[in-house]
Amino acid sequence: MAELAADDDLRITEVEILESMYTGAELHFPNPDDRFEFTITTADPPSTLSARLPPGYPSIVPATITVQVEGLRRTQHAKLTAGLNAAVTDACLDETDCRVLLSLDYVRDSAPGFFLAQEADAEDAAAAAATAAAEVGGAGGTGGVEPAPPPQGASTVRSRGLMREWCSFVSLYKDSYASGPNRFEVMTALARERGLDITGMGIAGKPG
């Protein structure tokens, strides 16, 4: 019981220290009747630390401390959290050491390094994506695999397919009508003189 009473004194002292350092807007107690559960909001870096100092803290039960840092993504945030947990559970800490202040110092001092690592990760990912895109483009969109060469003697000219245009005339040849242009000449000109590379045939007679 004496140990628990001593721990309560340490809890009270730690909260009083925090109240002397942070304003009411920064240090918030969700339950006004519970002075041992609170959040602290800081601007450098923009973050929110949540803490609970349970009965028996710090000699018997550890504090529950979590932090959310704005702009820090999951991978780097997990590394920061792991480092924070290691810092507050260090066996070298004395019972009188304020774990919450230690946590705030750790976040303030280490967050810039995690942001730099995050930027480096993003740059590496962008460079890898650019390299992959260049490889795909250089291989003609074959996913980075060069296409197999054509068999020996095979044509390397790609077929452009067929392009046909239907022209309907009553009759194709000149001697089958009394007036008007030569239908054969008209169709030939349409097929050859417009740069459309038309292939196909003309059939005399009415459609249907």
Secondary structure, DSSP 8 states (H G I E B T S, - for coil): -HHHHHHHHHHHHHHHHHHHHS-TTTEE-SSTT-TTEEEEEEETTEEEEEEE--TTTTTTS--EEEEEETT--HHHHHHHHHHHHHHHT-TT--TTS-HHHHHHHHHHHHHHHHHHHHHHHHHHHHHHHHHHHHHHHHTTSSTT-------TT----------------S-SSGGGSSSS--HHHHHHHHHHSSS---------S---
